[in-house]
Amino acid sequence: MDLKQLNAFLAVADSGSLVAAARRLDLSQPSLSRLIGQLEADLGSRLFRRTGRGVVLTEAGELVLDQARSLLDQATALRQLVAERRGQVNGPLSFGLPPSIGVYLSGPLISDYHRRYPQVRLQISEALSGDLQERLLRHQLELAILYDGAISASLSLRELATESLLLIGGRGAATLAEGEIPFAEASQLPLVLPGLRHGLRSLLEQYALRESHRLNLEVEVDSLRVQIDLVRRGIGYTILPGRTLAALNRDDALQGIPIVSPMLERRCVLAWRRGHVLSPAALAMREAVDAGFVAL
């Protein structure tokens, strides 16, 4: 039994598919099957059974799962200890962030990090906050920026910033002329918002429930680019932080005003699995993200 076999086992367990796991590990499917077969031979038991949709863990596989994660975490901790003594930061790092943050943060953050730590193999994922949380819990990401809200207790959090939210529409729209708008009025406008898996939408629904309002959803779209394009075309309004608006409003065609009564805010946090020992590359990224938000 070796770490490569355990890593292959976890990739298949997390994805439920030999094809997806082989793609994730950059292995051929026969090579991956061979690693799983060697591990099963070492343990003397089948770890997976095939279904019409892929593979699922057997009872023995369920027993191996937590121990395999623990062993790989211990191996990561050992590598970290040795790397810190050598003063080196290298190896892979999987990091995720939502599109509405990535649009203003990812460029300067990642380019500066890559310049300082060229030996780190970065794997950057931009996805909805709910998807990022699931990938953290499934050990597919080591670090991710999330919006505070319905966050699993299995994650450790580090607060980054609190952002005020704006109602955004086409420049010159009569609704935006007052310079601010009560949430009761904003919630009744035709809104172009992401789906419920998005942290921002979940937060807005919480505000609406607390204030006994109901969001008037005109279009539900998870793509930030499409969301903004629809607002530019006059389909409706959206709600985003000011920094996101500034990064997207290159042609000055959009306008944003504060939402008040109550003032809408969201909290950004950096998250990782509770109890997981962060690699040197992840610790360096945590410092870089802190510095990036301070500099904004």
PAZAPA-4460 file (N, C-alpha, C; in steps of 0.05 Angstrom, whole numbers, plus 32768, in hexadecimal, padded with zeros to 4 digits):
% residues 296
    n_x    n_y    n_z   ca_x   ca_y   ca_z    c_x    c_y    c_z   seq   type   mol
   8011   7FE8   8000   8000   8000   8000   8012   8019   8000     1      M     A
   800C   802D   7FEE   801B   8045   7FEE   8008   805D   7FEB     2      D     A
   8014   8076   7FED   8004   808E   7FEC   7FF7   8092   7FD1     3      L     A
   8004   8089   7FBC   7FF9   808C   7FA1   7FDF   807C   7F9E     4      K     A
   7FDF   8064   7FAA   7FC7   8053   7FA9   7FB1   8060   7FBA     5      Q     A
   7FB7   806B   7FD1   7FA3   8077   7FE2   7F98   8090   7FD4     6      L     A
   7FA9   809F   7FC6   7FA0   80B7   7FB8   7F8D   80AF   7FA2     7      N     A
   7F93   809A   7F93   7F82   8090   7F7E   7F67   8087   7F8A     8      A     A
   7F68   8078   7FA0   7F4F   806F   7FAD   7F3D   8087   7FB4     9      F     A
   7F49   809C   7FC0   7F38   80B3   7FC8   7F2D   80C1   7FB0    10      L     A
   7F3C   80C3   7F9A   7F33   80D1   7F82   7F1A   80C2   7F77    11      A     A
   7F1B   80A8   7F77   7F04   8098   7F6D   7EED   809A   7F80    12      V     A
   7EF2   8099   7F9A   7EDD   809B   7FAE   7ECF   80B6   7FAC    13      A     A
   7EDE   80CB   7FA9   7ED2   80E6   7FA8   7EC2   80EB   7F8E    14      D     A
   7ECC   80E1   7F78   7EBF   80E6   7F5E   7EAA   80D1   7F57    15      S     A
   7EAD   80B9   7F62   7E9A   80A4   7F5B   7E9D   809A   7F3F    16      G     A
   7EB4   80A0   7F33   7EB9   8098   7F17   7ED6   8094   7F12    17      S     A
   7EDD   807E   7F05   7EF9   8079   7EFE   7F02   808C   7EE9    18      L     A
   7EF1   8093   7ED6   7EF8   80A6   7EC0   7EFE   80C1   7ECC    19      V     A
   7EEC   80CB   7EDD   7EF0   80E6   7EE9   7F09   80E7   7EFB    20      A     A
   7F0D   80D1   7F0A   7F24   80D0   7F1C   7F3E   80CF   7F0C    21      A     A
   7F3F   80C0   7EF6   7F57   80BE   7EE5   7F5D   80D9   7ED9    22      A     A
   7F48   80E8   7ED1   7F4D   8103   7EC6   7F57   8115   7EDB    23      R     A
   7F4C   8114   7EF3   7F55   8125   7F09   7F72   8120   7F11    24      R     A
   7F7B   8106   7F10   7F96   80FF   7F18   7FAA   80FF   7F00    25      L     A
   7F9F   8105   7EE8   7FB0   8105   7ED0   7FBC   80EA   7ECC    26      D     A
   7FAC   80D5   7ECF   7FB5   80B9   7ECA   7FA3   80AD   7EB5    27      L     A
   7FAE   8098   7EA8   7F9C   8088   7E96   7F8A   8077   7EA8    28      S     A
   7F73   806F   7E9D   7F61   805F   7EAD   7F6C   8044   7EB4    29      Q     A
   7F7B   8037   7EA2   7F88   801D   7EAA   7F9C   8021   7EC1    30      P     A
   7FAB   8037   7EC1   7FBE   803C   7ED7   7FAF   8040   7EF1    31      S     A
   7F99   804F   7EF0   7F89   8053   7F08   7F7D   8039   7F12    32      L     A
   7F72   8029   7F00   7F67   800F   7F08   7F7C   7FFD   7F14    33      S     A
   7F94   7FFF   7F0A   7FAA   7FEE   7F15   7FB0   7FF6   7F31    34      R     A
   7FB1   8011   7F37   7FB7   801A   7F52   7FA1   8011   7F65    35      L     A
   7F88   8013   7F5D   7F71   800A   7F6E   7F73   7FEC   7F72    36      I     A
   7F7A   7FDD   7F5D   7F7C   7FC0   7F60   7F92   7FB8   7F73    37      G     A
   7FA9   7FC6   7F72   7FBF   7FC1   7F84   7FB7   7FC6   7FA1    38      Q     A
   7FA8   7FDC   7FA6   7FA0   7FE2   7FC1   7F8C   7FCD   7FCB    39      L     A
   7F79   7FC5   7FBA   7F66   7FB0   7FC2   7F75   7F96   7FC8    40      E     A
   7F89   7F90   7FB8   7F98   7F77   7FBD   7FA7   7F79   7FD8    41      A     A
   7FB3   7F91   7FDE   7FC1   7F94   7FF7   7FAE   7F91   800F    42      D     A
   7F96   7F9B   800C   7F82   7F9B   8022   7F72   7F82   8023    43      L     A
   7F72   7F73   800D   7F63   7F5A   800C   7F45   7F5D   800A    44      G     A
   7F3D   7F73   7FFE   7F20   7F78   7FFD   7F19   7F8B   7FE6    45      S     A
   7F02   7F87   7FDA   7EF9   7F9A   7FC5   7EF0   7FB4   7FD2    46      R     A
   7EF8   7FCA   7FC6   7EF2   7FE5   7FD2   7EDC   7FF3   7FC3    47      L     A
   7ED7   7FEB   7FAA   7EC2   7FF8   7F9A   7EB1   7FE2   7F8D    48      F     A
   7E98   7FEA   7F87   7E87   7FD9   7F76   7E7C   7FEB   7F60    49      R     A
   7E79   7FE0   7F49   7E6F   7FEF   7F32   7E51   7FF2   7F32    50      R     A
   7E47   8009   7F29   7E2B   800E   7F25   7E26   8019   7F09    51      T     A
   7E0E   801E   7F02   7E08   8029   7EE8   7E13   8045   7EE4    52      G     A
   7E19   8052   7EFB   7E22   806E   7EF9   7E3F   8072   7F00    53      R     A
   7E4D   805C   7F06   7E69   805E   7F0D   7E71   8049   7F21    54      G     A
   7E7E   8052   7F37   7E85   803F   7F4D   7E7E   804B   7F68    55      V     A
   7E78   803A   7F7B   7E72   8042   7F96   7E83   8032   7FA9    56      V     A
   7E87   803C   7FC1   7E98   802E   7FD5   7E89   8015   7FDF    57      L     A
   7E98   8000   7FE3   7E8E   7FE9   7FF2   7E8F   7FEE   8010    58      T     A
   7E86   7FDC   8020   7E88   7FDF   803D   7EA6   7FE2   8045    59      E     A
   7EB7   7FD2   8039   7ED4   7FD4   803F   7EDF   7FEF   8036    60      A     A
   7ED5   7FF8   801F   7EDE   8012   8015   7ED7   8029   8028    61      G     A
   7EBF   8027   8034   7EB6   803C   8047   7EC9   803C   805F    62      E     A
   7ED2   8024   8068   7EE4   8022   807E   7EFF   802F   8078    63      L     A
   7F08   802B   805F   7F22   8035   8057   7F22   8053   8053    64      V     A
   7F0B   805F   804C   7F09   807B   8043   7F15   808E   8057    65      L     A
   7F0C   808F   8070   7F15   80A2   8084   7F33   809E   808A    66      D     A
   7F3B   8085   808C   7F57   807F   8092   7F69   8088   807B    67      Q     A
   7F60   8085   8063   7F70   808E   804C   7F74   80AC   804C    68      A     A
   7F5E   80BA   8052   7F60   80D8   8054   7F74   80E0   806A    69      R     A
   7F72   80D2   8081   7F83   80D8   8098   7FA0   80D4   8091    70      S     A
   7FA6   80BD   8083   7FC2   80B7   807C   7FCD   80CC   8068    71      L     A
   7FBD   80D4   8055   7FC6   80E8   8042   7FCA   8103   804F    72      L     A
   7FB9   810A   8062   7FBD   8123   8071   7FD6   8122   8081    73      D     A
   7FDC   810B   808D   7FF5   8108   809D   800D   810B   808A    74      Q     A
   800B   8100   8072   8021   8102   805F   8025   811F   8057    75      A     A
   800F   812E   8053   8011   814A   804D   801E   815A   8063    76      T     A
   8017   8153   807C   8023   8161   8093   8041   815B   8095    77      A     A
   8049   8143   808E   8065   813C   808E   8074   814B   8079    78      L     A
   8069   814D   8061   8075   815C   804C   8078   817A   8054    79      R     A
   8063   8184   8061   8063   81A0   806A   807A   81A5   807D    80      Q     A
   807D   8192   8091   8092   8196   80A5   80AE   8197   8098    81      L     A
   80B3   8185   8085   80CD   8184   8078   80D0   819D   8066    82      V     A
   80BB   81A4   8058   80BD   81BC   8046   80C2   81D5   8056    83      A     A
   80B5   81D8   806D   80B9   81F0   807D   80D6   81F2   8087    84      E     A
   80E2   81DB   808E   80FE   81DB   8097   8110   81E3   8080    85      R     A
   8109   81DC   8067   811A   81E3   8051   8113   81FF   8047    86      R     A
   80FE   820B   8051   80F5   8225   8048   80EA   8225   802C    87      G     A
   80DF   820E   8023   80D5   820C   8008   80B7   820B   8008    88      Q     A
   80AB   8216   7FF3   808F   8214   7FEE   808B   8208   7FD2    89      V     A
   8081   81F0   7FD1   807E   81E3   7FB6   8067   81D0   7FB8    90      N     A
   8063   81C0   7FA2   804D   81AC   7FA1   8034   81B8   7F96    91      G     A
   801F   81A8   7F95   8005   81B1   7F8A   7FF5   81C1   7F9E    92      P     A
   7FE4   81D3   7F93   7FD0   81E1   7FA4   7FB7   81E5   7F94    93      L     A
   7FA1   81DB   7F9F   7F86   81DE   7F92   7F77   81F4   7FA2    94      S     A
   7F6F   8209   7F94   7F64   8221   7FA1   7F4C   822A   7F91    95      F     A
   7F36   8230   7F9E   7F1E   8239   7F91   7F13   8253   7F9A    96      G     A
   7F04   8261   7F89   7EF8   827B   7F90   7EE0   8280   7F7E    97      L     A
   7ECC   828E   7F88   7EB4   8294   7F79   7EB9   82A8   7F63    98      P     A
   7EA9   82A8   7F4D   7EAE   82BB   7F37   7EAD   82D8   7F3F    99      P     A
   7E9A   82DF   7F51   7E97   82FB   7F58   7EAE   8306   7F68   100      S     A
   7EBF   82F4   7F73   7ED8   82FC   7F80   7EEF   82F9   7F6D   101      I     A
   7EEE   82E3   7F5D   7F04   82DE   7F4A   7F07   82F4   7F36   102      G     A
   7EF1   8302   7F2F   7EF2   8317   7F1A   7F05   832E   7F22   103      V     A
   7F08   8333   7F3C   7F1A   8349   7F44   7F33   833F   7F53   104      Y     A
   7F32   8326   7F5D   7F48   831D   7F6E   7F5B   8309   7F61   105      L     A
   7F51   82F8   7F50   7F61   82E1   7F46   7F7A   82EA   7F37   106      S     A
   7F77   82FE   7F25   7F8E   8306   7F15   7FA6   830F   7F26   107      G     A
   7FA3   8324   7F36   7FBA   832D   7F47   7FC3   8319   7F5B   108      P     A
   7FB0   830A   7F67   7FB7   82F6   7F7C   7FC8   82E0   7F70   109      L     A
   7FBF   82D4   7F5B   7FCC   82BC   7F50   7FE6   82C4   7F43   110      I     A
   7FE7   82DA   7F34   8000   82E2   7F28   8016   82E8   7F3C   111      S     A
   800E   82F5   7F52   8022   82FB   7F67   802B   82E2   7F75   112      D     A
   8018   82D0   7F7B   801F   82B6   7F88   8031   82A6   7F76   113      Y     A
   802B   82A4   7F5D   803C   8294   7F4B   8058   82A0   7F48   114      H     A
   805A   82BA   7F49   8074   82C7   7F48   8085   82C0   7F61   115      R     A
   8078   82C0   7F78   8086   82BB   7F91   808C   829D   7F96   116      R     A
   8079   828B   7F8C   807C   826F   7F91   807A   825F   7F77   117      Y     A
   808D   8262   7F65   808B   8256   7F4B   808B   8237   7F4B   118      P     A
   8094   822B   7F61   8095   820D   7F62   807A   8201   7F6A   119      Q     A
   8066   8212   7F71   804C   8207   7F78   803B   8203   7F5F   120      V     A
   802F   81EC   7F5C   801E   81E6   7F45   8001   81EE   7F4C   121      R     A
   7FF9   8205   7F43   7FDE   820F   7F4A   7FC8   8202   7F3A   122      L     A
   7FB3   81FC   7F47   7F9A   81F2   7F3A   7F84   8204   7F44   123      Q     A
   7F7B   8217   7F33   7F68   822B   7F3B   7F4C   8224   7F30   124      I     A
   7F38   8224   7F42   7F1D   821F   7F3A   7F0B   8237   7F40   125      S     A
   7EFB   823F   7F2D   7EE8   8255   7F31   7ECC   8249   7F2F   126      E     A
   7EBD   824A   7F45   7EA3   823C   7F45   7E91   8249   7F5A   127      A     A
   7E78   8242   7F5A   7E65   824C   7F6E   7E6E   8244   7F8A   128      L     A
   7E67   8254   7F9E   7E70   8250   7FB9   7E67   8234   7FC4   129      S     A
   7E4F   822C   7FBD   7E45   8212   7FC6   7E55   81FB   7FBA   130      G     A
   7E5D   81FE   7FA0   7E6D   81E9   7F93   7E89   81E8   7FA0   131      D     A
   7E94   8200   7FA6   7EAF   8201   7FB2   7EAF   81F3   7FCD   132      L     A
   7E99   81F8   7FDD   7E98   81EB   7FF7   7E97   81CD   7FF5   133      Q     A
   7E87   81C2   7FE2   7E86   81A6   7FDE   7EA1   819A   7FD6   134      E     A
   7EB0   81A9   7FC5   7ECA   819F   7FBC   7EDE   81A0   7FD3   135      R     A
   7EDC   81B3   7FE5   7EED   81B3   7FFD   7EE8   819A   800D   136      L     A
   7ECE   8195   8012   7EC7   817E   8023   7ECE   8163   8017   137      L     A
   7ECF   8163   7FFC   7ED6   814A   7FEE   7EF4   8148   7FE8   138      R     A
   7F04   815A   7FF5   7F21   8159   7FF2   7F2A   815F   7FD6   139      H     A
   7F1A   816D   7FC6   7F22   8175   7FAB   7F2F   8190   7FAA   140      Q     A
   7F2B   81A0   7FBF   7F38   81BA   7FC2   7F45   81BB   7FDE   141      L     A
   7F5B   81C9   7FE0   7F68   81CD   7FFA   7F5F   81E6   8007   142      E     A
   7F5B   81FB   7FF7   7F52   8215   8001   7F3E   8221   7FEE   143      L     A
   7F2B   8231   7FF9   7F18   823F   7FE8   7F0D   8257   7FF6   144      A     A
   7F07   826C   7FE7   7EF9   8283   7FF1   7EDB   827E   7FEE   145      I     A
   7ECC   8281   8004   7EAF   827D   8004   7EA1   8296   800E   146      L     A
   7E87   8297   800A   7E76   82AB   8016   7E6B   829F   8030   147      Y     A
   7E6D   82AE   8045   7E63   82A4   805F   7E44   82A0   805D   148      D     A
   7E3B   828A   8068   7E1E   8284   8067   7E1B   8268   8071   149      G     A
   7E10   8257   8061   7E0C   823B   8069   7E26   822B   8064   150      A     A
   7E3A   8230   8075   7E54   8223   8072   7E56   820C   8085   151      I     A
   7E60   81F5   807C   7E62   81DD   808B   7E74   81E1   80A4   152      S     A
   7E6C   81D5   80BA   7E7C   81D5   80D2   7E96   81C5   80CF   153      A     A
   7E99   81B6   80B9   7EB1   81A7   80B4   7EC7   81B8   80A8   154      S     A
   7EC2   81D1   80A4   7ED6   81E3   8098   7EE0   81F7   80AD   155      L     A
   7EF9   81FE   80AC   7F05   8214   80BB   7F03   822D   80AA   156      S     A
   7EFE   8244   80B7   7EFA   825D   80A8   7F0C   8273   80B2   157      L     A
   7F14   8284   80A0   7F24   829B   80A6   7F16   82B3   8098   158      R     A
   7F0D   82C7   80A8   7EFE   82DD   809C   7F11   82EE   808B   159      E     A
   7F07   82F7   8074   7F17   8307   8061   7F0D   8323   805F   160      L     A
   7EF4   8327   805A   7EE9   8342   8056   7ECB   8341   8057   161      A     A
   7EBF   8358   805C   7EA2   835B   805B   7E9C   8370   8045   162      T     A
   7E8B   8368   8032   7E86   8379   801A   7E69   8382   801B   163      E     A
   7E65   839C   8015   7E49   83A6   8011   7E3F   839E   7FF6   164      S     A
   7E25   8398   7FF4   7E19   8390   7FDB   7E0A   83A7   7FCE   165      L     A
   7E0B   83A9   7FB4   7DFE   83BE   7FA5   7DE9   83B3   7F93   166      L     A
   7DD4   83C3   7F8E   7DC1   83BD   7F79   7DCD   83C8   7F5F   167      L     A
   7DCF   83B7   7F4B   7DDD   83BE   7F32   7DCA   83BD   7F1A   168      I     A
   7DCA   83D3   7F0A   7DB9   83D4   7EF2   7DC7   83E4   7EDD   169      G     A
   7DBA   83E8   7EC7   7DC5   83F9   7EB2   7DC7   8416   7EBA   170      G     A
   7DDD   8423   7EB2   7DE2   843E   7EBA   7DCB   8450   7EB0   171      R     A
   7DC1   8461   7EC2   7DAB   8473   7EBB   7D8F   8467   7EC1   172      G     A
   7D8E   844F   7ECB   7D73   8443   7ED1   7D66   8454   7EE7   173      A     A
   7D4C   845A   7EE4   7D3E   846B   7EF7   7D3F   8461   7F13   174      A     A
   7D3E   8446   7F16   7D3E   843A   7F31   7D58   8441   7F40   175      T     A
   7D6E   8446   7F32   7D87   844B   7F3F   7D8C   8469   7F45   176      L     A
   7D79   847A   7F3E   7D7E   8497   7F3F   7D80   84A1   7F5C   177      A     A
   7D73   8494   7F6F   7D73   849E   7F8B   7D8E   849A   7F99   178      E     A
   7D9F   8489   7F8F   7DB9   8485   7F9B   7DBA   846F   7FB0   179      G     A
   7DA3   8465   7FB9   7DA1   844E   7FCA   7D85   8444   7FC8   180      E     A
   7D81   842B   7FD1   7D66   841F   7FCF   7D61   840D   7FE6   181      I     A
   7D49   840E   7FF3   7D42   83FB   8008   7D40   83DE   7FFD   182      P     A
   7D48   83CB   800E   7D47   83AF   8005   7D2B   83A7   7FFD   183      F     A
   7D17   83B2   800B   7CFB   83AB   8005   7CF5   83B1   7FE7   184      A     A
   7CFF   83C8   7FDD   7CFB   83D0   7FC1   7D0D   83C0   7FAF   185      E     A
   7D26   83BC   7FB6   7D39   83AE   7FA5   7D30   8391   7FA0   186      A     A
   7D24   8384   7FB5   7D1C   8368   7FB3   7D05   8365   7F9F   187      S     A
   7CF6   837A   7F99   7CDF   8378   7F87   7CE6   837F   7F6A   188      Q     A
   7CFE   8388   7F65   7D07   838D   7F4A   7D0C   8373   7F3C   189      L     A
   7D0B   8372   7F21   7D12   8359   7F13   7D30   8354   7F16   190      P     A
   7D36   833E   7F23   7D52   8338   7F2B   7D5E   8321   7F1A   191      L     A
   7D77   8325   7F13   7D86   8311   7F05   7D9B   8307   7F19   192      V     A
   7D97   82EE   7F23   7DA8   82E4   7F39   7DB1   82C8   7F34   193      L     A
   7DC6   82BF   7F41   7DCF   82A3   7F3F   7DBC   8291   7F4E   194      P     A
   7DC0   8277   7F4A   7DAF   8263   7F57   7DB5   8260   7F75   195      G     A
   7DA6   824F   7F82   7DA7   824D   7F9F   7DC1   8241   7FA9   196      L     A
   7DD0   8233   7F98   7DEA   8228   7FA0   7DFF   823E   7FA3   197      R     A
   7DF9   8255   7F99   7E0C   826B   7F9A   7E09   8279   7FB6   198      H     A
   7E20   827E   7FC3   7E1F   828A   7FDE   7E11   82A5   7FDE   199      G     A
   7E14   82B5   7FCA   7E08   82CF   7FC9   7DE9   82CD   7FC8   200      L     A
   7DDF   82BB   7FB7   7DC2   82B7   7FB6   7DB7   82AD   7FD0   201      R     A
   7DC5   829A   7FDD   7DBD   8290   7FF7   7DBB   82A6   800B   202      S     A
   7DCF   82B8   800B   7DD0   82CF   801D   7DB8   82E1   8018   203      L     A
   7DB2   82E7   7FFF   7D9C   82F9   7FF8   7D81   82EC   8001   204      L     A
   7D7F   82D2   7FFE   7D66   82C5   8007   7D63   82C7   8025   205      E     A
   7D79   82C5   8034   7D79   82C8   8051   7D70   82E4   8059   206      Q     A
   7D7B   82F9   804B   7D72   8314   8050   7D54   8317   804B   207      Y     A
   7D4B   830C   8034   7D2E   830E   802D   7D1C   8301   8042   208      A     A
   7D24   82E9   804B   7D14   82DB   805F   7D13   82EB   8079   209      L     A
   7D2A   82F6   8081   7D2B   8306   809A   7D1A   831E   8098   210      R     A
   7D18   832B   8081   7D08   8343   807D   7CEC   833E   8073   211      E     A
   7CE4   8325   8071   7CCA   831C   8067   7CC4   8327   804B   212      S     A
   7CD9   8325   803A   7CD6   832C   801E   7CDA   8313   800D   213      H     A
   7CD4   8315   7FF3   7CD9   82FF   7FE1   7CE7   830B   7FC8   214      R     A
   7CFD   82FF   7FC1   7D0C   8309   7FAA   7CFD   8305   7F90   215      L     A
   7CFB   831A   7F80   7CEE   8318   7F66   7D02   830F   7F51   216      N     A
   7D05   82F5   7F4D   7D19   82EA   7F3C   7D10   82EA   7F1F   217      L     A
   7D1D   82FA   7F0E   7D17   82FC   7EF2   7D25   82E5   7EE2   218      E     A
   7D3F   82E3   7EE7   7D4F   82CE   7EDA   7D63   82C3   7EEE   219      V     A
   7D66   82A8   7EEF   7D7A   829B   7F00   7D90   8291   7EEE   220      E     A
   7DA8   829B   7EF3   7DBF   8294   7EE2   7DD8   8293   7EF3   221      V     A
   7DE7   827D   7EF1   7DFF   8279   7F02   7E18   8287   7EF6   222      D     A
   7E18   828C   7EDD   7E2F   8299   7ED0   7E2F   82B7   7ED6   223      S     A
   7E45   82C1   7EE3   7E47   82DD   7EE9   7E48   82EE   7ECF   224      L     A
   7E55   82E4   7EBA   7E57   82F2   7EA1   7E3B   82F6   7E95   225      R     A
   7E2B   82E0   7E94   7E10   82E2   7E89   7DFF   82F4   7E9A   226      V     A
   7E02   82F1   7EB4   7DF3   8302   7EC7   7DF6   8320   7EC1   227      Q     A
   7E0F   8328   7EBE   7E15   8344   7EB8   7E0C   834C   7E9D   228      I     A
   7E0E   833A   7E89   7E06   8340   7E6E   7DE8   8345   7E6D   229      D     A
   7DD8   8335   7E7C   7DBB   8339   7E7D   7DB4   8353   7E89   230      L     A
   7DC2   835B   7E9E   7DBD   8375   7EAB   7DC3   838C   7E97   231      V     A
   7DD9   8389   7E89   7DE0   839D   7E74   7DCA   83A0   7E5F   232      R     A
   7DBD   838A   7E59   7DA8   8389   7E45   7D8C   8392   7E4F   233      R     A
   7D8C   8399   7E69   7D73   83A3   7E74   7D5F   838E   7E7D   234      G     A
   7D68   8375   7E80   7D55   8360   7E88   7D4D   8363   7EA5   235      I     A
   7D5F   836E   7EB5   7D59   8372   7ED2   7D70   837E   7EE0   236      G     A
   7D71   837A   7EFB   7D86   8384   7F0C   7D94   836C   7F19   237      Y     A
   7DAB   8371   7F23   7DB9   835C   7F33   7DC4   8369   7F4C   238      T     A
   7DCF   8358   7F5E   7DDA   8361   7F77   7DF6   8355   7F7A   239      I     A
   7E0A   8367   7F7D   7E26   835E   7F7E   7E35   8372   7F90   240      L     A
   7E4D   836A   7F99   7E5E   837D   7FA8   7E69   8392   7F95   241      P     A
   7E71   83A9   7FA1   7E7B   83BF   7F91   7E95   83B8   7F82   242      G     A
   7EA7   83A8   7F8F   7EC0   83A1   7F82   7EBB   8390   7F69   243      R     A
   7EA7   837F   7F6A   7EA0   836F   7F52   7E96   8381   7F3C   244      T     A
   7E85   8394   7F43   7E7A   83A7   7F2F   7E91   83B6   7F22   245      L     A
   7EA4   83C0   7F32   7EBA   83D0   7F28   7ECB   83C0   7F14   246      A     A
   7ECF   83A6   7F1A   7EDF   8395   7F08   7ED1   838F   7EEE   247      A     A
   7EB6   838E   7EEE   7EA6   8386   7ED7   7E9D   839E   7EC6   248      L     A
   7E9D   83B6   7ED1   7E90   83CD   7EC5   7EA4   83DD   7EB4   249      N     A
   7EB3   83CF   7EA2   7EC7   83DD   7E93   7EBC   83F2   7E80   250      R     A
   7EA4   83ED   7E75   7E98   83FF   7E63   7E86   8414   7E70   251      D     A
   7E85   8414   7E8B   7E76   8427   7E9B   7E58   8426   7E94   252      D     A
   7E4E   840F   7E8B   7E32   840D   7E83   7E20   8405   7E9B   253      A     A
   7E2D   83FE   7EB2   7E1D   83F6   7EC9   7E20   840A   7EE0   254      L     A
   7E0C   8409   7EF1   7E0C   841B   7F08   7E03   840B   7F21   255      Q     A
   7E0F   8411   7F38   7E07   8403   7F50   7E01   8416   7F66   256      G     A
   7DED   8410   7F77   7DE6   8421   7F8E   7DE3   840F   7FA6   257      I     A
   7DE9   8419   7FBE   7DE7   8409   7FD7   7DCA   8401   7FDC   258      P     A
   7DC7   83E9   7FE7   7DAD   83E0   7FF1   7DAC   83E4   800F   259      I     A
   7D97   83F1   8018   7D95   83F8   8035   7D7B   83ED   8041   260      V     A
   7D7A   83F0   805B   7D62   83E7   806B   7D5A   83CA   8066   261      S     A
   7D6B   83B7   806C   7D86   83BA   8077   7D9B   83BD   8061   262      P     A
   7DB3   83C6   806A   7DC9   83C6   8057   7DD3   83A9   8053   263      M     A
   7DD5   83A1   803A   7DDD   8386   8034   7DFB   8383   8033   264      L     A
   7E05   836F   8041   7E22   8369   8042   7E26   834B   8040   265      E     A
   7E3D   8344   8036   7E45   8327   8036   7E62   8325   8041   266      R     A
   7E67   830F   804E   7E82   830B   805A   7E90   82F5   804A   267      R     A
   7EA8   82FB   8042   7EB9   82E8   8033   7ECC   82DA   8046   268      C     A
   7ECF   82C0   8044   7EE0   82B1   8055   7EF2   829F   8045   269      V     A
   7F09   8298   8050   7F1A   8283   8044   7F15   826A   8054   270      L     A
   7F11   8254   8046   7F09   823B   8053   7F1B   8224   804B   271      A     A
   7F1E   8211   805E   7F2C   81F8   8059   7F21   81E3   806C   272      W     A
   7F26   81CA   8067   7F1B   81B4   8078   7F25   81B6   8094   273      R     A
   7F13   81B4   80A7   7F1A   81B5   80C4   7F2C   819D   80CA   274      R     A
   7F42   81A2   80D8   7F54   818C   80DF   7F69   8186   80CA   275      G     A
   7F65   8191   80B2   7F79   818C   809D   7F92   819E   80A1   276      H     A
   7FA9   8192   809F   7FC2   81A1   80A2   7FC9   81AD   8087   277      V     A
   7FC8   81C8   8085   7FCC   81D5   806C   7FE9   81D2   8063   278      L     A
   7FED   81CD   8049   8007   81CA   803D   8015   81E5   803E   279      S     A
   8030   81E6   803B   803E   8200   8039   8033   8211   8022   280      P     A
   802C   8205   800C   8020   8214   7FF6   8006   8221   7FFE   281      A     A
   7FF5   8212   800D   7FDB   821D   8016   7FDF   8233   802A   282      A     A
   7FF2   822F   803D   7FF8   8244   8050   8001   825E   8043   283      L     A
   8012   825B   802E   801B   8273   801F   8003   8280   8011   284      A     A
   7FF1   8270   8006   7FDA   827B   7FF8   7FC7   8289   800D   285      M     A
   7FC5   827E   8025   7FB4   828B   8039   7FBF   82A7   8040   286      R     A
   7FD9   82A9   8042   7FE5   82C3   8047   7FE1   82D6   802F   287      E     A
   7FE4   82CB   8017   7FE0   82DB   7FFF   7FC4   82E6   7FFC   288      A     A
   7FB0   82D5   8003   7F94   82DD   8001   7F8F   82F3   8016   289      V     A
   7F99   82F0   802F   7F96   8305   8043   7FA1   831F   8039   290      D     A
   7FB9   831E   802E   7FC6   8337   8024   7FB7   8342   800C   291      A     A
   7FAB   8331   7FFB   7F9C   833A   7FE4   7F84   834A   7FEC   292      G     A
   7F75   8340   8000   7F5D   834E   8009   7F64   8368   8017   293      F     A
   7F7A   8368   8026   7F83   8381   8034   7F8A   8396   801F   294      V     A
   7F96   838E   8008   7F9F   83A1   7FF4   7F88   83AC   7FE3   295      A     A
   7F71   839F   7FE3   7F5A   83A8   7FD3   7F4E   83C2   7FDD   296      L     A
***
